[in-house]
Amino acid sequence: MEKDGINEEGYDAIVVGSGYGGSVAAYRLSMAGIKVSLLEKGRQWEPQDFPTHTFGFLSSVRFENKSFGFGLGPNDALFQIHKENDSFAATACGLGGGSLVNAGVMLPTPVRARRNPKWPKEWESDWKACEALASSMLNIQSVPLKFSNAKIMEKLVGGDDEFKQTSSLKLSINFDIEEQAAPYYKKPKELGSCMACGNCLAGCPYNAKNSTDKNYLFSAVQAGCSIKTNCQVRYVVKNTNIQSKSVRRWRVFLNETDYLTCNFVILSAGVFGTADILFRSQTRGLKLSGRLGEGFSCNGNNVAYLAGCTKPLNAYGLAKNQFSNTPFQQRPGPAISSSYTSSLGFTIQSAMLPTAYPYLIFKGISTYGWPTGFWFLHGLIDKLKHSFGIKSSQAMVLNVMGYDESDGKITFDKNTDKISFSPPHDTLLPRKINALQNLTKKLGGILFMSRYRSTSVHLLGGCNASSDHFVGVCNSNGQVFDTKSRSSVHSGLYVCDASLIPCSTGVNPCLTIATTSEHVSRALVEDVISAGKNGKYSVDEKDDKNRGSIQSWKVDGRSRCDVVRFKEVMRGHIGGMPCVAHLNLKMNVKTSKDFDRKSSIFDPFLRGIVGGYVEFNALEKDRLHIIDGEVDLCEVDIKTPYAQIMHYSLLLAASSGSRYILEGKKKQRMDLIFPQPLIKS
């Protein structure tokens, strides 16, 4: 049965997000024969869609600034930039999440991170096995040769006793220089080979990156997973009536009136996305740990830019028209091909600057220069040199990671309905700046450091895994804690992404996130199958011929033409106390009355469902959110045939956990509104 495109039959499981967390969960569940739908806020990106010039990049960015009070750019932009006071964070939005635009560096989780007291001991029992699974699925490969940038870094940094080079840097990129071991999963036939163009950080235009849409998600669809893009989840609510087996226990809301139902919800929307969904769900009565949003880490991440160097760094990305004149071994190579770890506790990696990135962002607009002096003018001259193709102008990005205190915090403003964040303390920051300055002395040129105290592309935590809800938000298997007792959980509600990781890793965390997700998925599959065997929920038998699909699914944009949406504000009094109802109505859709034969004579166009919220401070200080509402604009009482009744029935949920039913009626004389016309004989 369909309700305006919303499947009331629901799913066994709904996965929210498609990065290194959601893609793993969707694949493992689908392979187990479970009916799965994956919802992704962003769109599907084809290789030719990634920006290859500055204008294309700027049109693919959304900028969120708390001081502005609103965002700039498309809601589903590929690059999501968040600025908060002296902090800066970047995330990705699209089918594949951050794997679309990162460097694809796959490093094992350092022992130091796994020995952190916050690290769940339960993860250690199968960590190596899960890490091997993730490595195989992502088809990670060694960089086939040393490109010029890696050679320069090896000469300057490799001889320093303070730094140790990563012996075998592996990337989730398809090089195909040597015959690779065939993975045990299916992969797209059109997967390309790395062109060493250096544009990885803007998305691979040659389809050579092993992003999650090329492995986990591709295989999940082959196993029957239904993927819906352009579909943002706002919050989740426990179903009010699960007495019947046919009624699913969770409602996953896409807006205030449209939702999907399922028995298991897996939140994998990234650190900010998952926290946002849980905060919104909390305002609608979901009992969550008071630690929600705490333990936030930026992975000790800082970004710098070195310009005007005379060394042959070769760290600018190549355009297509430059390939014919540049042999493979003389090209920039992948975005990151060398990595050095300091004995002081941080890692430095040199990176390529894609052709699409606006260079001036790195030179003066959001940075300061070292050595001090005419560094801004130097940046302009360097830009002119590069524009005219003068080879003596060399530059590269420097990515630094370390161990921060993991004491940052994500908060939610109920008035604006938006999250904000404060970064953790980074005690290693002075040491990192000093190391970058020493490197600049060796290379020459100007070092442009970010003006922000924290500049991060590696966000972790906020829904930390722990032993109980007094310390974290989820247990080691990703189950979200209830607050009834120390270790009780909400049945069927999981987190499976970087939000679980309770401390910084000190290196690129992609493989760590995928490994954690493999661990969580093991417990998740067992939970779903066990529920099916106990007769609580249905689990489909696996059908190898039942292939899934990927489709764009904009709910508001695909409604039937005879569906009407409008808003209404109702003011009145209940028990003498003022009450204001802010209603979002969606008319001519199925309601419970449509299954009542006695009511079948009435016009369904005048019936619909209601969302929104009610302000009734005499009862609750916070808003009462409508989680299930119906309206009938034309009920008729046979005792008063010339009057029609507008009837509202609203189920309200408070942040306190209480629920209320508000029913209202409004009579109107139709013979006065539409008087009979005078007929002359």
C-alpha positions in Angstrom: 0.0 0.0 0.0 1.3 3.4 -1.0 0.6 6.8 0.7 1.7 9.5 -1.7 4.9 7.6 -2.5 5.6 6.6 1.1 5.7 2.8 1.5 3.5 2.0 4.5 4.6 -1.6 4.4 8.0 -0.4 5.4 11.3 -2.2 5.6 13.1 -4.5 7.9 15.9 -1.9 8.2 16.6 1.6 7.0 20.1 2.9 6.8 20.7 6.7 6.9 23.8 7.8 5.1 26.2 6.1 2.6 29.8 6.8 3.7 32.2 4.3 5.4 29.5 3.5 8.0 26.2 3.3 6.1 27.5 1.5 3.1 29.0 -1.3 5.2 25.7 -1.8 7.2 23.6 -1.7 4.0 25.8 -4.3 2.3 26.0 -6.7 5.2 22.2 -6.5 5.9 21.3 -7.0 2.2 23.6 -10.0 1.9 21.8 -11.6 4.9 18.5 -11.4 2.9 17.1 -8.5 4.9 14.8 -6.0 3.3 16.9 -2.8 3.4 16.5 0.8 2.2 19.4 3.3 2.3 18.5 7.0 2.4 21.1 9.5 1.3 20.7 13.3 1.6 22.9 14.0 -1.4 22.7 12.9 -5.0 24.6 10.3 -7.0 27.8 11.7 -8.6 29.1 10.4 -11.8 32.8 10.9 -12.7 31.9 13.6 -15.2 29.9 15.5 -12.6 32.9 16.3 -10.3 34.1 19.9 -10.6 37.2 20.4 -12.7 37.3 24.2 -12.6 36.8 26.9 -10.0 33.3 27.9 -11.0 32.2 24.3 -10.8 33.7 23.9 -7.4 32.1 27.1 -6.0 28.7 25.9 -7.2 29.2 22.6 -5.4 29.7 24.2 -2.0 27.4 25.0 0.9 28.6 27.3 3.6 27.1 27.2 7.1 28.0 30.0 9.4 26.3 30.4 12.8 26.7 34.1 12.8 24.9 34.4 9.5 21.9 32.5 10.8 21.4 30.8 7.4 23.4 28.7 4.9 24.7 29.7 1.5 24.6 27.2 -1.4 22.6 24.1 -2.3 21.4 22.0 0.6 22.8 18.8 -1.1 26.1 20.4 -2.2 29.0 18.0 -2.5 31.1 20.1 -0.1 29.6 21.1 3.2 31.6 23.8 5.0 30.9 24.6 8.6 32.4 27.7 10.3 32.0 28.2 14.0 33.8 31.1 15.7 37.5 30.1 15.4 36.8 26.7 14.0 36.3 25.3 10.5 35.1 21.8 9.5 34.4 20.3 6.1 32.2 17.3 5.2 30.9 15.7 2.0 27.4 15.1 0.8 26.6 12.5 -1.9 26.1 8.8 -2.5 29.4 7.6 -1.1 29.8 10.3 1.5 33.4 11.5 2.3 34.9 8.7 0.2 33.9 10.7 -2.9 36.3 13.6 -2.2 39.0 12.4 0.2 42.5 11.2 -0.6 41.5 7.6 0.0 44.4 7.0 2.5 43.9 3.7 4.3 46.1 3.4 7.4 45.6 0.8 10.1 44.4 2.2 13.5 47.5 3.1 15.5 48.1 1.1 18.7 48.2 4.3 20.7 44.5 5.0 19.8 43.4 1.4 20.6 45.1 1.7 24.0 43.2 4.8 24.8 41.1 4.2 28.0 38.0 5.5 26.0 38.5 2.8 23.3 35.9 0.0 23.8 37.7 -3.3 24.7 34.9 -5.3 23.0 36.1 -4.1 19.6 39.5 -5.7 20.1 38.2 -9.3 19.8 37.5 -9.1 16.1 39.3 -5.9 15.1 41.9 -7.5 12.9 39.3 -9.6 11.1 37.0 -6.7 10.5 40.0 -4.6 9.3 40.9 -7.2 6.8 37.3 -7.4 5.5 37.2 -3.6 5.1 40.6 -3.5 3.4 39.4 -6.2 0.9 36.1 -4.6 0.1 37.7 -1.1 -0.4 40.3 -2.9 -2.6 43.2 -0.8 -1.2 46.4 -0.8 -3.2 49.9 0.4 -2.7 51.1 3.5 -4.7 53.0 1.9 -7.6 55.8 4.4 -7.8 57.3 7.4 -6.2 56.1 10.6 -7.8 58.2 13.8 -7.7 56.4 15.2 -4.6 57.1 12.0 -2.6 60.7 12.1 -3.6 61.2 15.7 -2.5 59.5 15.0 0.9 61.6 11.9 1.3 64.8 13.9 0.9 63.7 16.7 3.3 61.8 14.8 5.9 63.1 11.2 5.6 66.5 12.1 7.0 65.0 13.7 10.1 65.2 11.5 13.2 62.0 13.1 14.4 59.9 11.6 11.6 59.3 8.1 10.5 57.9 7.4 7.0 54.9 5.2 6.5 56.5 2.2 4.8 53.7 1.1 2.6 51.1 3.8 2.1 47.9 2.2 0.7 45.0 4.0 -1.0 41.5 3.0 -2.0 42.4 3.8 -5.6 42.6 1.5 -8.6 46.1 1.7 -10.2 46.1 -1.5 -12.2 49.8 -1.2 -12.8 50.2 -4.8 -11.6 47.6 -7.5 -11.5 45.6 -7.1 -8.3 44.1 -10.0 -6.4 40.4 -10.3 -7.5 38.1 -9.2 -4.7 35.4 -11.7 -3.7 32.6 -9.1 -4.3 31.2 -7.8 -7.5 32.5 -4.5 -8.8 31.5 -2.2 -11.6 32.8 -3.2 -15.0 33.4 0.4 -15.9 35.9 1.1 -13.0 38.8 3.1 -14.4 42.5 3.3 -13.7 44.3 6.1 -11.9 45.6 8.8 -14.3 47.8 10.3 -11.6 46.2 13.7 -12.2 46.2 14.8 -8.6 42.6 15.9 -8.5 41.3 13.3 -5.9 40.2 16.0 -3.4 37.6 17.3 -5.8 36.3 13.9 -6.8 37.9 11.5 -9.3 36.8 12.5 -12.9 38.3 9.2 -14.2 36.3 6.7 -12.1 39.4 5.3 -10.5 38.7 5.9 -6.9 37.4 2.9 -4.8 34.8 5.1 -3.1 32.0 3.2 -1.3 29.6 3.6 -4.2 31.9 1.4 -6.2 32.1 -1.5 -3.8 29.9 -1.7 -0.7 27.0 0.1 -2.2 27.3 -1.5 -5.6 27.2 -4.9 -4.0 24.4 -3.9 -1.7 22.2 -3.0 -4.7 23.1 -6.3 -6.4 21.9 -8.1 -3.2 18.5 -6.2 -3.2 19.1 -3.0 -1.4 16.9 0.0 -2.4 18.8 3.3 -2.4 17.0 6.6 -2.4 19.1 9.7 -3.0 18.1 13.4 -2.5 16.3 12.1 0.6 17.2 13.7 3.9 16.1 12.2 7.2 15.0 14.7 9.9 14.3 12.6 12.9 13.1 9.2 14.1 10.1 8.4 16.4 9.0 5.2 18.1 5.7 3.9 16.7 2.8 4.3 19.0 1.2 0.9 18.3 3.3 -2.2 17.6 0.8 -4.8 18.8 0.4 -6.2 15.3 3.3 -7.9 13.6 2.4 -5.9 10.4 3.2 -2.6 12.2 6.8 -1.5 12.2 8.3 -0.1 15.4 10.1 3.0 14.0 9.0 5.9 11.9 11.8 7.6 10.0 10.5 11.2 9.1 11.7 12.9 5.9 9.7 16.0 6.9 6.9 16.8 9.3 4.3 14.8 7.3 6.1 12.1 5.3 7.8 9.1 6.9 8.9 5.5 6.2 8.5 2.7 8.7 10.9 0.0 9.7 12.0 -2.3 12.5 15.7 -1.3 12.6 17.1 2.2 12.0 20.9 2.6 11.4 22.1 6.2 11.6 25.2 6.7 9.5 24.8 10.3 8.5 28.3 11.4 9.7 29.2 13.1 12.9 27.1 16.2 12.3 24.3 14.5 10.5 23.8 11.7 13.1 24.0 14.1 16.0 21.5 16.4 14.3 19.0 13.5 13.8 19.3 12.3 17.4 18.9 15.8 18.8 15.7 16.4 16.8 14.5 13.0 17.9 15.2 13.9 21.5 12.9 16.9 21.2 10.2 14.5 20.2 10.5 12.4 23.3 13.3 9.9 22.5 15.2 9.3 25.7 18.9 9.6 25.1 22.1 9.9 27.1 23.0 13.3 28.4 26.4 12.7 26.7 24.9 13.2 23.3 27.2 15.6 21.4 30.1 15.3 23.9 33.5 13.6 23.2 33.7 15.4 19.8 37.1 15.1 18.1 38.6 16.9 15.1 41.4 14.2 14.9 44.0 17.0 15.7 43.5 18.1 12.1 45.1 21.2 10.7 45.7 22.3 7.1 48.5 24.6 5.7 49.6 25.7 2.3 53.2 26.2 1.1 53.5 28.5 -1.9 56.4 30.0 -3.9 58.8 27.1 -3.4 61.6 26.6 -5.9 61.7 22.8 -5.4 60.0 20.7 -8.1 57.1 19.7 -5.9 54.7 19.1 -8.9 51.7 19.3 -6.6 49.2 21.1 -8.9 46.4 18.9 -10.4 46.4 18.4 -14.1 43.6 19.2 -16.6 42.7 16.7 -19.3 44.5 18.7 -22.0 47.8 18.4 -20.1 48.0 14.6 -20.2 49.3 14.2 -23.7 52.5 16.1 -22.9 53.1 14.6 -19.5 54.3 11.0 -19.0 52.6 9.0 -16.2 55.6 9.0 -13.9 56.0 12.8 -14.3 52.4 13.6 -13.3 51.4 14.7 -9.8 50.1 11.3 -8.7 47.3 10.7 -6.3 46.3 13.4 -3.8 48.5 12.0 -1.0 51.4 9.6 -1.7 53.7 10.1 1.3 53.1 10.2 5.0 55.5 11.0 7.9 54.7 10.5 11.6 56.5 12.6 14.2 57.8 11.1 17.5 56.0 14.0 19.1 52.6 12.5 18.2 51.4 13.8 14.9 51.5 13.0 11.2 52.3 15.3 8.2 51.2 14.5 4.7 51.8 16.5 1.5 48.8 16.8 -0.8 48.0 17.9 -4.3 45.9 21.0 -5.0 43.1 20.1 -7.5 42.6 22.4 -10.5 39.1 23.1 -9.3 40.1 24.6 -5.9 40.3 28.5 -5.7 44.0 29.0 -4.7 43.4 32.4 -3.1 41.4 30.8 -0.3 44.7 29.3 0.8 46.6 32.6 0.3 45.5 35.4 2.5 41.7 35.3 2.7 41.5 32.7 5.5 45.2 32.3 6.4 48.2 34.2 7.7 51.6 34.0 6.2 55.0 33.0 7.6 57.7 34.4 7.4 55.9 37.7 8.1 56.3 40.6 5.7 54.9 40.9 2.2 53.3 37.4 2.2 50.0 38.6 0.8 51.7 40.2 -2.2 53.8 37.1 -2.5 50.6 35.1 -2.8 49.3 37.2 -5.6 52.6 37.1 -7.5 52.6 33.3 -7.1 49.1 33.1 -8.5 50.1 35.1 -11.5 53.1 32.9 -12.1 50.9 29.8 -12.0 48.4 31.4 -14.3 51.1 32.1 -16.9 52.5 28.5 -16.5 55.8 29.5 -15.0 57.3 26.3 -13.7 59.3 27.9 -11.0 56.1 28.6 -9.1 55.6 25.5 -6.9 53.0 24.9 -4.1 51.4 22.1 -2.1 48.9 21.5 0.7 50.2 20.1 4.0 47.7 18.0 6.0 48.5 17.5 9.7 46.8 15.1 12.1 47.4 14.4 15.8 45.9 13.4 19.1 43.5 16.1 20.5 41.8 15.9 23.8 38.5 14.7 22.3 36.6 17.1 24.6 34.8 19.1 21.9 31.1 19.4 21.9 28.2 19.4 19.5 25.1 21.3 20.7 21.6 21.8 19.3 19.7 25.1 19.3 15.9 24.4 19.6 15.0 27.9 18.5 16.9 27.7 15.2 16.7 23.9 14.8 20.5 23.8 14.0 23.5 22.3 15.5 26.7 24.1 16.4 30.1 22.8 17.6 33.1 23.8 19.6 36.4 22.0 18.8 38.5 20.0 21.3 41.7 21.3 22.9 44.8 20.6 20.8 47.9 20.7 22.9 50.0 19.6 20.0 49.2 22.7 17.9 52.3 24.7 18.7 54.5 21.7 17.9 52.8 21.2 14.6 53.2 24.8 13.6 56.9 24.6 14.5 57.3 21.5 12.4 55.7 23.2 9.4 57.9 26.2 9.8 61.0 24.0 9.9 59.8 22.3 6.7 59.2 25.7 5.1 62.8 26.7 5.9 64.1 23.7 4.0 61.8 24.1 1.0 61.7 27.9 0.8 58.6 29.9 0.0 55.8 31.2 2.2 53.8 29.1 4.7 50.1 30.0 4.8 48.6 28.7 8.0 44.8 28.6 8.6 43.5 31.4 10.8 41.2 28.9 12.5 42.3 27.2 15.7 40.9 23.9 14.3 40.6 23.1 10.6 39.3 19.6 10.2 38.2 17.2 7.5 38.3 14.2 9.9 35.4 14.5 12.4 34.9 11.8 15.1 32.7 11.2 18.1 29.6 12.9 19.5 27.8 9.6 19.9 30.7 7.8 21.6 30.7 4.0 22.2 31.0 3.1 25.9 29.8 0.8 28.6 26.8 2.8 29.8 24.7 5.9 29.1 26.5 7.8 31.8 29.7 7.8 29.8 28.6 7.6 26.1 25.6 7.4 23.8 25.9 3.9 22.3 27.3 0.5 23.4 30.2 -1.1 21.6 27.8 -2.7 19.1 26.3 0.7 18.1 23.0 0.3 19.9 21.7 3.6 21.2 21.3 3.7 25.0 17.9 4.3 26.6 18.0 5.9 30.0 15.9 3.3 31.9 19.0 1.7 33.3 22.7 1.9 32.9 23.0 -0.4 29.8 19.4 -0.6 28.4 19.1 0.3 24.7 16.4 1.3 22.3 15.5 -1.9 20.4 16.3 -1.5 16.8 18.1 1.9 16.9 21.8 1.8 15.9 24.6 4.3 15.1 27.2 3.0 12.6 29.7 5.7 11.6 32.5 7.9 12.8 30.2 9.2 15.6 31.0 6.0 17.6 34.8 6.5 17.7 35.6 8.0 21.2 39.0 9.4 20.5 41.3 10.8 17.8 43.2 8.3 15.8 46.1 10.5 14.8 46.0 9.3 11.2 43.4 9.3 8.4 40.5 7.6 10.0 38.8 6.1 6.9 39.9 2.5 7.5 39.1 2.8 11.3 35.6 3.9 10.5 35.0 1.1 8.0 36.5 -1.4 10.5 34.2 -0.2 13.3 31.2 -0.4 10.9 32.1 -4.0 10.1 32.1 -4.9 13.8 28.7 -3.1 14.4 27.2 -4.8 11.3 28.0 -8.2 12.7 26.0 -7.6 15.8 23.3 -5.8 13.8 22.7 -8.7 11.4 22.5 -11.1 14.3 20.0 -8.9 16.0 17.8 -8.6 12.9 17.9 -12.3 12.1 17.3 -13.3 15.7 14.2 -11.1 15.8 12.9 -12.8 12.7 13.5 -16.3 14.1 11.6 -15.4 17.2 8.6 -14.4 15.1 8.6 -10.8 16.1 9.4 -9.4 12.6 9.5 -10.8 9.1 12.8 -11.3 7.4 12.7 -12.0 3.7 14.4 -15.1 2.3 17.4 -14.1 0.2 16.7 -14.0 -3.5 19.7 -13.7 -5.7 17.6 -12.6 -8.7 16.1 -9.7 -6.7 18.3 -6.8 -7.6 17.9 -3.4 -5.8 17.8 0.0 -7.3 19.2 3.6 -7.0 16.8 6.4 -7.6 16.4 10.1 -6.8 13.6 10.4 -4.3 12.6 14.0 -3.6 9.5 13.5 -1.5 8.1 17.1 -1.9 8.9 17.2 -5.6 7.3 13.9 -6.6 3.9 14.2 -4.9 0.8 13.6 -7.0 -0.6 16.7 -8.6 -3.9 16.4 -6.6 -2.0 16.6 -3.3 -2.3 20.0 -1.6 0.1 21.3 1.1 -0.4 24.4 3.1 0.3 25.8 6.5 -2.1 27.2 9.2 -1.7 28.8 12.6 -4.5 28.3 15.0 -4.7 30.3 18.3 -7.0 29.6 21.1 -7.4 28.5 24.7 -7.4 25.1 26.5 -8.7 25.2 30.0 -8.3 29.0 29.9 -4.6 28.7 29.0 -3.3 30.1 25.7 -2.3 27.6 23.0 -0.9 28.1 19.5 -0.8 25.4 16.9 1.6 25.7 13.9 0.3 23.2 11.5 1.6 21.8 8.2 -1.2 20.1 6.3 -1.0 17.6 3.4 -4.5 17.0 1.9 -5.9 14.2 -0.2 -3.8 11.4 1.3 -4.8 8.2 3.1 -6.0 8.6 6.7 -7.4 6.0 9.1 -10.9 7.1 8.2 -10.4 6.0 4.6 -10.6 2.4 5.9 -13.9 3.1 7.6 -16.7 2.1 5.1 -19.2 4.4 6.9 -17.1 7.4 6.0 -16.5 6.5 2.4 -19.2 8.9 1.2 -17.1 11.9 2.1 -14.7 13.7 -0.2 -11.1 12.4 0.4 -9.7 15.6 -1.0 -10.7 17.3 2.2 -8.9 14.8 4.4 -5.2 14.7 5.2 -2.4 14.4 7.6 -0.9 17.0 9.8 2.6 17.9 11.1 4.1 20.8 12.9 4.1 21.7 16.6 2.0 23.2 19.4 3.0 25.8 21.9 1.3 25.2 25.2 3.5 26.5 28.0 1.0 25.7 30.7 1.7 22.0 30.0 5.2 21.8 28.6 7.9 24.6 28.4 9.2 23.2 25.1 7.3 22.7 21.9 4.9 19.8 21.6 5.8 18.2 18.3 3.0 16.6 16.2 4.2 13.0 15.4 0.9 11.7 14.1 -1.9 14.0 13.1 -5.1 13.8 10.9 -7.5 16.5 9.7 -11.0 16.3 8.2 -12.3 19.6 6.9 -15.8 18.5 6.2 -17.3 16.2 8.8 -21.1 16.4 8.8 -23.4 16.0 11.8 -26.8 14.7 10.6 -28.4 16.7 13.5 -27.1 20.0 11.9 -27.0 19.3 8.1 -26.3 22.9 7.3 -23.1 22.9 9.4 -19.8 21.2 8.7 -17.2 20.4 11.2 -13.4 20.8 10.8 -11.9 18.1 13.0 -8.2 17.8 14.1 -6.8 14.8 15.9 -3.1 15.3 16.9 -0.7 13.1 18.7 1.8 15.3 20.5 5.3 14.4 21.8 7.3 16.4 24.3 11.0 16.4 25.0 10.2 15.1 28.5 9.0 11.9 26.9 5.3 12.5 27.6 2.7 12.2 24.8 -0.7 13.9 24.5 -3.7 13.7 22.3 -5.2 17.0 21.2 -8.6 16.9 19.5 -10.4 20.0 18.2 -13.5 20.8 16.3 -14.7 23.9 14.6 -18.2 24.3 13.3 -19.1 26.4 10.3 -22.5 27.2 8.7 -22.1 26.3 5.1 -25.4 28.0 4.2 -24.0 31.3 5.4 -20.7 30.8 3.7 -22.3 29.7 0.4 -25.9 31.1 0.3 -28.4 29.7 -2.1 -28.6 31.8 -5.3 -31.9 33.7 -6.0 -33.8 32.1 -8.9 -36.3 34.3 -10.8 -39.3 32.5 -12.2 
